[in-house]
Amino acid sequence: VAKDLGLQQTILTDRGVRLVSEGRSRYFALHRKTGHLVTAERIDRDQICESVQQCVLRCEVIVEGEM
């Protein structure tokens, strides 16, 4: 994520970069030292999407301050 946004990893904490997901579960997190998008908890496709053929989990990256 840091690389895609053109930010240094140290800026992630300084700028208050965070991930926002739909619903209550937080499936993804941002690794503060590397800037990588990582899974925050187990993702069970059968439980989340049940009978839906295409399963999509959406999240937004929020960066505070000016870019």
SVG drawing of the C-alpha trace seen along z (x, -y; Angstrom):
<svg xmlns="http://www.w3.org/2000/svg" viewBox="-27 -19 37 42">
<polyline fill="none" stroke="black" stroke-width="0.4" points="0.0,0.0 2.8,-2.4 4.5,-1.7 1.3,-2.1 0.6,-5.5 4.2,-6.6 4.7,-7.0 7.6,-6.0 6.7,-3.4 7.5,-5.9 4.9,-8.2 2.1,-5.6 2.0,-6.2 2.7,-10.0 -0.2,-10.5 -2.7,-8.3 -3.1,-5.9 -5.8,-3.3 -8.1,-0.7 -11.8,-0.9 -13.9,2.2 -17.6,2.8 -19.4,4.5 -18.1,5.4 -15.3,7.7 -11.8,6.4 -10.3,8.8 -7.3,6.7 -4.7,4.6 -1.8,2.4 1.6,3.6 3.1,0.4 6.8,1.3 6.5,2.6 3.4,0.9 2.0,4.3 -1.7,5.1 -2.1,8.2 -5.0,10.4 -6.0,9.4 -8.1,12.5 -9.2,15.8 -11.3,15.3 -13.8,18.1 -15.3,17.7 -18.1,20.2 -19.3,18.2 -18.9,14.7 -20.4,15.3 -22.4,18.4 -24.2,19.1 -22.7,16.1 -20.5,17.3 -18.2,14.2 -17.0,13.2 -15.7,9.6 -14.4,8.0 -14.0,4.2 -11.9,1.9 -10.8,-1.7 -7.4,-3.2 -7.8,-6.5 -4.8,-8.9 -5.1,-11.9 -3.5,-15.2 -2.6,-16.6 -1.0,-14.4"/>
</svg>
